[in-house]
Amino acid sequence: MTGQQLTLPFLQHAGFTNPILVPQKEGLGITIPPDTFSVSDVEQYLGSNRRVHVIEVARQSEVPMKLGQFIRHFKNPKRTKVLNLLSLEISSTPLSSLVEAPYIARKLDWLNHVWPTDVGEDKTLTRPQVEKYCLLSTKDSYTDFHIDFGGSSVWYHLLWGDLHLAQTDEWLYEECRGNFIIGLGEKTFFLIKPTCANLSLYQRWTSSCTQSETFFGDQVDMCYKFTLKKGQTLLIPSGWIHAVLTPVDSLVFGGNFLHSLNIQLQLQVHEIEVSMKLAKKFLYPSFHKVNWFAARSLLGDLKRVNNSGKKVPLYLLSGLKALLLALKQWNQDKDDGVVVDVLASHLEGLGSLKVVDCFQWGANPYMRCFVESTIREYDFNPTFTLHHEKGCQKSNS
């Protein structure tokens, strides 16, 4: 589809449950450097001494090094290892001014709408930096099957792939104004839908001692193969299990975002991550806090919709149900009590939510959710009568 067609009303109506390819950047509302932008330019903007963690593909293990060291490896025509740099977040760097996520990603992203802009000196409320990544992959890089942290959705824009020129049996890089010659370039994605069965198989596969020897795509009933080409943008929705093969050197800009269209799946992925006991650095930063702020924002939205007499979309009702149950559970968690205290002053009194009676379904065409504040009284009646689509049945998910 075109960038002009990819609008919020379209996704609210059709859903954001399948990957979306946008062949041209026109109309997408995306800002990226020109395709002459090189790895040398990345180094110039970020500095040679910046510490990074790269993936040594053969072992699928992290290797710490300085960015300048990685760039020298990237330029070396006679490499002995395949290295893949995927964790280079650039939001707080000079390079950030050259990159802007697609408009639809910015429009959906909870961080742009629910995260407080004025936190003073409260260092516990540092905005998560996950919105802008620069991904540098050398030829034959492979990222094994994974789900983006917190069930976040992701956008990828393939800026370029280098063209190798064969001469006297050696790979040569030719310089043009200090940049590598630009080829067509591509990345191959292996995509698996996040069904309950597939997510269960994924958990089993990640905990298997033979994980590195098993191609997970063979374990499921359907694995889609897709090739992203130079200049194209791919949006992957929440929870999709995917692997990525890079047949030529490439530079990609991308980012992650949480949103209201797939709340249930975001929370489900987070539960999977917790059950897998993933290290903190592999989790979406401040995931609980973002969801607390989202709850405050969504309750305000629901109040306005309720007062207008309009129908609340089913995706929002089911998402809110899952979110409120998660907040209740987190609030009972000893570790999350600290989070509640920190957020209280920023939640305008909403603070710790207590679910008194949540979501009555069945023949009743209405859903009631009673929410009360345990911090201090809020300035509106916390009892909502939420209209939803006629004939809605109780969800089994």
C-alpha positions in Angstrom: 0.0 0.0 0.0 1.0 3.6 -0.4 2.1 6.0 2.4 -1.0 8.1 1.8 -3.3 5.0 2.4 -1.6 4.1 5.7 -3.7 6.2 8.1 -4.9 5.9 11.6 -8.5 5.5 10.6 -7.5 2.7 8.2 -5.7 0.7 10.9 -8.5 1.3 13.4 -11.0 -0.1 10.9 -8.9 -2.9 9.3 -6.6 -3.6 12.3 -2.9 -3.9 12.5 -2.4 -7.6 12.6 -0.4 -8.3 9.5 2.9 -6.9 8.2 2.6 -3.9 5.9 4.9 -3.0 3.0 5.2 0.5 1.7 7.2 0.4 -1.5 7.9 4.2 -1.7 8.6 6.6 1.1 6.4 9.4 -0.5 3.4 10.1 1.6 4.7 8.0 4.5 5.8 11.0 6.5 9.3 9.5 7.1 12.6 11.4 7.3 15.8 9.6 6.5 19.3 10.6 5.1 20.0 10.3 1.4 21.1 6.9 0.1 24.6 8.3 -0.2 24.8 8.3 3.6 27.6 5.9 4.5 28.9 4.0 7.5 31.7 6.7 7.7 28.9 9.3 8.1 27.4 7.2 11.0 30.8 7.2 12.7 31.2 11.0 12.2 27.8 11.7 13.8 28.1 9.3 16.7 31.9 9.3 17.4 34.5 6.6 17.1 34.7 6.0 20.8 31.0 5.2 21.3 30.6 1.8 23.0 28.4 -0.7 21.1 27.5 -4.3 21.4 27.6 -6.2 18.1 26.4 -9.7 17.4 29.0 -12.2 16.2 26.7 -14.1 13.8 28.4 -17.5 13.9 27.9 -17.8 17.6 24.9 -15.5 18.0 26.7 -13.9 20.9 27.3 -10.3 21.8 30.8 -8.7 21.5 31.5 -5.3 23.0 33.6 -2.9 21.0 34.0 0.8 20.0 32.0 2.0 17.1 35.2 3.0 15.2 36.4 -0.5 15.5 33.2 -1.9 14.1 33.3 0.6 11.2 36.8 -0.4 10.3 35.6 -4.0 10.3 32.6 -3.1 8.1 35.0 -1.4 5.5 37.4 -4.3 5.5 37.1 -6.3 2.2 38.8 -9.3 3.9 36.7 -10.0 6.9 37.2 -13.1 9.1 34.0 -12.7 11.0 30.4 -11.7 10.3 29.3 -8.9 12.7 25.9 -7.4 13.0 25.1 -4.1 14.9 21.4 -4.0 15.9 21.3 -2.1 19.2 22.5 1.4 18.0 19.8 3.7 19.3 20.3 7.2 18.1 17.5 9.3 19.7 19.8 11.3 21.9 22.5 11.8 19.3 23.2 14.3 16.6 22.1 11.7 14.0 18.6 11.8 15.4 17.9 15.1 13.6 18.2 13.3 10.2 15.7 10.5 11.1 12.0 10.6 11.8 9.8 7.6 12.1 6.9 7.2 9.6 3.9 9.4 10.6 1.7 6.4 11.4 4.3 5.1 13.8 4.6 8.4 15.5 0.8 8.8 15.6 0.3 5.4 17.3 3.4 5.5 19.6 2.3 5.6 23.3 5.5 7.5 24.1 4.4 10.5 22.0 1.0 10.6 23.7 1.2 9.3 27.3 4.7 9.8 28.6 5.0 13.0 30.7 6.9 15.8 29.0 7.7 17.6 32.3 9.3 15.3 34.8 11.6 17.8 36.4 14.6 16.1 38.0 12.9 12.8 38.5 15.5 10.5 37.0 13.2 7.4 37.5 11.1 8.7 34.6 13.6 8.8 31.8 11.8 8.4 28.5 12.6 5.0 26.9 14.9 5.3 23.9 13.6 2.8 21.4 12.2 5.0 18.6 15.2 5.4 16.4 17.8 2.7 15.6 20.6 2.6 13.0 21.2 -1.0 12.0 24.5 -1.9 10.3 24.7 -5.4 9.0 27.6 -7.0 7.1 27.1 -9.5 4.4 25.6 -12.8 5.5 24.4 -11.5 8.8 21.6 -13.5 10.3 19.3 -12.7 13.2 17.6 -15.8 14.5 13.8 -15.9 15.3 12.7 -13.5 18.0 9.9 -11.2 19.0 10.5 -7.5 19.5 10.6 -6.6 23.2 7.4 -6.0 25.0 5.4 -7.1 21.9 6.2 -3.7 20.4 5.6 -3.1 16.7 8.5 -2.1 14.5 9.3 -0.1 11.4 12.2 -0.8 9.1 13.5 1.3 6.2 16.2 -0.2 4.1 18.4 2.8 3.0 20.9 0.8 1.0 22.8 -2.4 0.3 26.4 -2.3 -1.0 27.4 -3.5 -4.4 30.4 -5.8 -4.4 32.6 -5.7 -7.5 34.6 -8.8 -8.4 38.0 -8.3 -9.8 41.0 -10.7 -9.8 39.1 -13.0 -7.4 39.0 -10.3 -4.7 36.1 -8.3 -3.4 36.8 -4.6 -3.9 35.0 -1.6 -2.5 35.1 1.5 -4.7 34.8 4.9 -3.1 32.6 7.6 -4.6 32.9 10.9 -2.7 33.9 8.9 0.4 30.9 6.5 0.1 30.6 3.0 -1.0 28.9 2.5 -4.4 25.3 1.8 -3.8 23.7 -1.4 -5.0 20.1 -2.6 -4.9 20.4 -4.3 -1.6 17.9 -6.4 0.3 17.0 -8.1 3.5 15.1 -11.4 3.7 12.5 -11.7 6.5 11.0 -15.0 7.7 7.7 -14.1 9.4 5.5 -16.2 11.7 2.0 -15.2 12.9 1.7 -14.9 16.7 -1.0 -17.5 17.2 -1.4 -19.1 20.6 0.0 -22.3 19.1 3.0 -20.6 17.5 3.8 -18.6 20.7 3.8 -21.8 22.7 6.1 -23.5 20.2 8.4 -20.4 20.3 8.7 -20.6 24.1 9.5 -24.3 23.8 12.1 -23.7 21.0 13.9 -20.8 22.9 14.3 -23.1 26.0 15.6 -26.1 23.9 19.2 -27.1 24.1 19.1 -27.7 20.4 17.8 -24.2 19.5 20.9 -23.2 17.5 20.6 -26.3 15.4 16.9 -26.0 14.6 15.3 -23.6 12.1 12.2 -22.5 14.0 10.3 -21.9 10.7 10.2 -25.7 10.3 8.4 -26.1 13.6 5.2 -24.2 12.6 2.5 -24.7 10.0 3.3 -21.5 8.1 6.4 -19.4 7.8 6.3 -16.5 5.3 9.4 -15.4 3.4 9.6 -11.8 2.4 12.3 -9.7 0.7 12.7 -6.0 1.6 14.4 -4.0 -1.0 16.3 -0.7 -1.1 14.0 2.3 -0.4 11.1 0.2 1.0 9.6 0.4 4.4 8.2 -2.6 6.4 6.0 -2.3 9.4 5.7 -5.5 11.6 2.8 -5.6 14.1 2.9 -6.8 17.7 4.1 -10.3 18.5 5.2 -11.5 15.1 8.0 -14.0 15.3 10.7 -13.2 12.8 14.2 -13.9 11.6 16.3 -11.7 9.2 18.9 -12.7 6.7 21.2 -10.0 5.1 22.8 -11.2 1.9 24.7 -7.9 1.3 26.1 -5.2 3.5 23.2 -2.9 4.5 22.2 0.1 6.5 18.7 0.2 7.9 16.8 2.8 10.0 14.0 1.6 12.3 12.3 1.9 15.6 9.9 0.3 18.0 6.5 1.5 19.4 3.8 0.4 21.8 0.2 1.4 20.9 -3.5 0.8 21.6 -4.4 -1.4 18.7 -2.7 -4.6 20.1 -2.6 -4.1 23.9 -3.5 -7.8 24.7 -0.7 -9.2 22.5 1.8 -6.7 23.9 1.0 -7.8 27.4 1.1 -11.5 26.4 4.6 -11.1 24.9 5.7 -9.3 28.1 4.4 -12.3 30.2 6.4 -14.6 27.9 9.5 -12.6 28.4 9.0 -12.7 32.2 8.5 -16.4 32.2 11.7 -16.8 30.1 13.5 -14.7 32.7 15.1 -12.5 30.1 17.8 -10.1 31.2 16.7 -6.5 31.7 18.6 -5.2 28.7 16.4 -7.4 26.4 13.2 -6.0 27.7 11.3 -2.9 26.6 12.6 -0.2 29.0 10.1 0.9 31.7 7.4 -1.3 30.2 5.2 -1.2 33.3 5.5 2.6 33.6 4.5 3.1 30.0 1.4 1.0 30.5 0.5 2.9 33.7 0.6 6.1 31.8 -1.3 4.6 28.9 -4.0 3.5 31.4 -4.5 7.1 32.5 -4.7 8.3 28.9 -7.1 5.6 27.8 -9.5 6.2 30.8 -9.6 9.9 29.7 -10.4 8.8 26.2 -13.1 6.5 27.4 -14.7 9.2 29.4 -14.9 11.5 26.4 -16.3 8.7 24.2 -18.8 7.8 26.8 -20.0 11.4 27.1 -20.3 11.6 23.4 -22.5 8.5 23.2 -20.3 7.0 20.5 -19.5 3.3 20.3 -16.1 2.3 21.8 -14.1 0.1 19.3 -13.9 -3.6 20.3 -10.1 -3.6 20.1 -10.0 -0.9 22.7 -12.5 -2.6 25.0 -10.6 -5.9 24.9 -7.3 -4.1 25.2 -8.5 -2.2 28.3 -9.7 -5.3 29.9 -6.3 -6.9 29.5 -4.5 -3.8 30.7 -6.6 -3.3 33.8 -6.0 -6.9 34.8 -2.3 -6.5 34.3 -2.2 -3.3 36.3 -4.0 -5.0 39.1 -1.5 -7.9 39.1 1.5 -5.6 38.9 0.2 -3.5 41.8 0.1 -6.7 43.9 3.7 -7.3 43.0 6.0 -6.1 45.7 8.5 -4.8 43.2 5.9 -2.7 41.4 4.8 -0.9 44.5 7.8 1.4 44.1 6.6 2.2 40.6 3.1 3.1 41.9 4.7 5.5 44.4 6.9 7.1 41.7 4.0 7.6 39.3 1.4 8.9 41.7 2.3 12.5 41.3 2.3 12.2 37.5 -0.9 10.4 37.2 -3.0 13.3 38.4 -4.4 11.3 41.2 -5.2 8.2 39.3 -2.2 6.4 40.6 -2.8 2.9 41.7 -6.0 1.5 40.1 -8.2 -0.9 41.9 -10.5 -3.0 39.8 -13.7 -3.4 41.8 -15.9 -5.1 39.2 -14.5 -5.6 35.8 -16.2 -6.3 32.5 -19.6 -8.0 32.6 -20.3 -9.6 29.2 -23.0 -11.9 27.9 -26.5 -10.8 26.9 -25.9 -7.4 28.5 -25.2 -5.0 25.7 -23.1 -2.8 28.0 -19.9 -3.3 29.7 -19.2 -1.7 33.1 -15.8 -1.2 34.6 -15.6 0.4 38.0 -12.3 2.0 38.7 -11.4 3.9 41.9 -8.3 5.7 42.9 -6.3 4.5 45.9 -4.1 7.6 46.0 -6.6 10.4 46.2 -10.0 11.2 44.7 -10.2 11.8 41.0 -12.3 14.7 39.6 -14.8 12.5 37.7 -17.2 9.7 38.4 -15.1 6.5 37.9 -18.1 4.5 36.8 -18.3 4.2 33.0 -21.1 2.9 30.8 -19.2 1.9 27.7 -21.2 1.2 24.5 -19.7 -1.5 22.3 -20.7 -3.2 19.1 -24.0 -5.1 19.3 -23.7 -8.8 19.6 -20.1 -8.7 21.0 -19.2 -12.1 22.6 -16.8 -12.8 25.4 -13.3 -13.1 24.2 -11.4 -16.4 24.8 -8.0 -14.8 24.3 
